[in-house]
Amino acid sequence: MPETTCCRPHQPPLQNTAHLQQAQTTLEQAVHCQGWGLHSGRPATVRLVPAAPDTGIRLQRLDMADTPAFRLTHDCIISSPLATVAASPLTPGLTVATIEHLMAALHACEVDNLLIQLDGPELPILDGCSRRFMSLLEEAGRSGQAAPRRSIEVLRPVHVEGRHGAHASLLPAHQADTLDLSVNIDFPAPAIGQQSFQMVLSQETFAQEIAPCRTFVNHQDIDALQAQGLALGGSLDNALVIQHDRVLNPGGLRFDNECVRHKMLDTVGDLYCTGFRLSARFEGHRTGHALNSQLLHALFASTENWRFSDGSPPVMPSPG
């Protein structure tokens, strides 16, 4: 089928296809979009290509010759406080950065198998959230596959702690085959302060309540970040900029608690770096990318913590 580009305004979420929920899915056709890297400040193009059953979410850098695609798992994620960064276990030094907003959209839309191709080290930031990625997936359409979906069931509580009172937990799901999330944040800037949000992940809820919520930054931190070579592509078009008790973006907030909703978005993306949907409850206080990754490592540290829903051996797939 012909490839399409991300060129239309945001559209309604993909049609609810309940009959596909127990089968794996991929996209009906390849799509791509262009933008700028949030941290690199360089042009960035991402192409999403349908993939075969049981191949998972795979990443490929087209700008580095003869480098194979690698399958995303929690073991690929390397420490980065400001973005989710995946390192190839097949090619030393090869990384793909800022994957969390696309991963969140794929998680919400239940896309199991996909090849993500990039022309550089970072995904485009687009509008600073998942809204345009949701539109891109709508353009592509979704196709059921002749293979059953496996999910990961959390069997007992797993807890990790970070700095300044941050902590995150995964617990057994209240209801089978659901991911229930609760996130709260506490920032000194009065424009943010203390915020909380809870939801059960679904495509519809994510599209309406979470996907439009932008990444955010304190204005006073921008110079220091850029001095470190970070946030070079940031602007009021792709980030909320907070200055003490004010939001500097001309349109203001999309939700009164947009910041915690964006933290929820990041968490949904980070948790999908397992390559499988989780049947679990997530609770996070002042969590971030690094702590979310630490939590996944704690989960998979023992096979007493988890199992696959189909009863297959608790062994994560190889990166090839």
N, C-alpha and C positions, 0 to 999 in steps of 0.2 A: 504493500500500500504506500501511497505518497507520504512523505514526511511533512509535518506541519510545524509552524513556529508559534511561539507565544506572542500573539499580536492582538488579541481581543481583551476587553476589560473583563474583570472578574465575573464568572458565571456561576450559576447554582451548582452545588456539589453533584458528583456523579450519581446517577440514578441508583437508588437502593436496590441491590441485586441479592436478595436474601437467599435465592437458590444457589448462589455461588459461594456462600460463606464457608461451607465445609470443603470446598475445592480450592486448590491453589489458583492464583491469578497472575496475569502479566498484562502488559498494555496491548492494545489492538494494533497500534502503529507507532513508529518512532517519531519523536518530537524533539525540538531543541529550542533553547532561548539564550539570549545574550545579555550581558550586563557588566558590572564592575565588581571586582573582589573587594570585600569590606576592608580587609586588612592590607592587602597588597596594593590596592588602588589601581590595578591593571585590568584591561578588558578580559572578560571571562565568558566562555561559551560552554554550556553543558548540553549533552545529547542523551536522551533516554531511549533505550532500545529494548524491545521485547526479548525475553529470555525463556529458555526451556524450563520445564518443571524441575524442581529440586536443585536448581542452581543458585537460588538465593539472590541477594543484592550484591552485585559485583561492581567494582570500580576500576577504571582504566584511564591512564594518562596518555593521551595521543601525542603530546609534545615530546615525549621521551621514547625514542625509537626502540622497537623490539622489547617493550615491557609488557608482560601479560597482565590481563585483568586478574584481580584478586577478590576473593569472597569476603565480605564484611562480617566480622564477628567481634565480640567484646575484646578479644585479645589484640585486635588491630589498633584500638584507640590508645593514643599516647597523651600524656598529661598536657593540658592546655586550659588555662582558666577562662579564656575569652572566646573559645570556639571549640567545636568537636573536630578533632584531627585524626584521620586514619592513616596508619603507616602500612605499606605493603610488606607482608612477611616473605614475599617472593623476590622483591627487588630492594636491596638496602638503600636507604636514603630517599625512597619515593614516598611522598605523602600527599594526601588530599585533605584540604582544610575547609572548615565552615560547612559541614554537611548536614548540620542538625535541622535546618528549616525544611530541606527537601526530605530528609528521613522522617520528620514529623508528618508531612503530607502523605508519604508512602504508607506510614503506619496507619493513619486514619482511614485511608482509602483501601487498605488491605491488599496492597500490591506485594506479592510474595517473591516474584522472580523478575529481575531487571538488571540490565547492564547500563551503568552510568559512565559515560565517556566525557572527558574534559580536555581542554586544550591548554591547561596550565595547572598550577598547584592549588587553586581555590575555586569553589563554586561561586557564581554571581550572587550578590546579596539581594538583587532585585529591589523589592519594596521593604526589605528589612523584616519580613515575616514569612508566612507560608501561603499567603493569599494567591500570589501569582503562580506558585508551584501547583496549587490546587487547580487553577485555571488551565495550566499546562496538562495536567492529568486528565482534565475534562476534555481537552482537545484530542488527546490520544485515545480515549476510551479504554475500557478494561475488558479483558477476555478471560473466561474460565478455562482451566486446564484439566486434563484427565489424570489428575493426581490429587490425593487427599492432603489437606493442610495439616501440618503439625504445629502445635503451640507448646509453649513451656509453662508448666504448672508449678507455681511456688508452693512448697510443701510445709515449710516452717519459717518463722520470722528470721529475717537477716537484717542487721543494723550496722551502720557505719557512722563515724563522727568525724567532723572536720574542725577547722579553726573557728574561733569566735562563736561557739555554740551551735554551729551548723551540724545538721544530722539528717540522715535519710534511711528509710526502711522499706523493705519489701515483705509483705505478709501474704498468707493464703487468701485467695479471692473470697469475697462474701458470696458471690454467685459464679458458677462455673463459666469459663470462657469470657470473662469480662476483665477489663483493666480499670480499676477505680483509683483515681488520683486525688491527693490533697496536698496543696503546696501553700506555704506562707513565707513572706519575706519581711525584712525589717531594715530599712535604710534611714540614715540620719537626715537626708534631704526631706524637708516637710512636704514637698510635692509628691513624694513616694510614701514615706513612713511605713507603717505596718499594713500589710494587705494579705488577704487569704482568698483561695479559690479551690473549689472541689468540682469534680465531674467524673462521670463514667464515660470512657472514650467511645465515641461513635463517629462515623463520618459526618453526620449531620451536625452534631454538637460541636465538633472540632471546626467545621467550616464556618459556623455562625458565631461561636463564642471565643475561639482561640486563634484561628488562622490569620485574622486581620491585625493581631497585636504585635507591635514592632519591638525590635531590640532597643535598648535604652542605654544612655551614658550620662554621667555627670559632666557638665560643661567644664568644671575645674580640672578634670582628669584628661581632657583631650590632648593638651600639649605634651604631657608626659607619655601618653600612649603613642602619639605620632613620633616622638623622639626615639621610641623603641622600635619603630617601623611597623606599628599597628594602627588600625583605624584610618589608614591613608585614603580609603575610598568612602569613608563615612560622610553623610550629609543629612540635612533635614528631610531629604526625600526618602531616606532609608533607615533612619533612626530617630527615636525620641531623644531630645537633648534637654536635660533637666538642669536648671540653675536655681539651687536652693528651693524656693517656694514657687518657681515658675516653670512652665513648659514652654520652650522657645519655638517649637514648631507652630507655624501660623494657624493650622487647623486645630491645634490643641490635642486632647486625648480622644481616642475612639471609644474608650470605656473608662469609667472612673478609676478602675483598678487594672488598667492596661498592663502595668509593669509585672504584676504577679501572673497575669494571664500569659505574658510572654515567657515567663519562667516555666509555666506549665507547658507551653509549646516546646521549649528547649528540652524539657524532661521527656515528652512524648517522643521526640527525635532521638534523644540519647538512649532511651530504653530499646528502641528498634535496632540499635547497633548490635544486638544479639543476632539479628537476622530472622528472628521469630517473634510472633506476637506473644505477650505474656498474659497468663491468667493469674492475676495478682491484685493486691492493693498496694499502692505506693504512697508513702507519707514523707514529705520533705520540708525541712525548716532551714531557710537560708542556703538551700542547696545550689549547686552549679554543675558545670560540665565535669570537672575533675571528681567531685564527690559522687556524681551519678555513675561515672566509670568505676570508681572504687566499689560502689555498691554492687555492680554487676560482677566484678571479680570476686567479691565476697559470696555472692549467690552461687557461682559456679565452682567455688573452692571445695565444695562437698556435694556428692550426688545424693546425700540425704536432704539437701535443700530444695531439689527440683527433680522434675521428670518430664519427658515428652508425653503429650496427650495420647499418642497412639501406642504407648507402651514400648517403643523402640529403645535400644540401649542409650543411656544418657552420655552420648559422645558428640561433641560439636563437630560440624563438618570441616574438612580440610580447606585450606585457603585457595587451592587451585581451581 
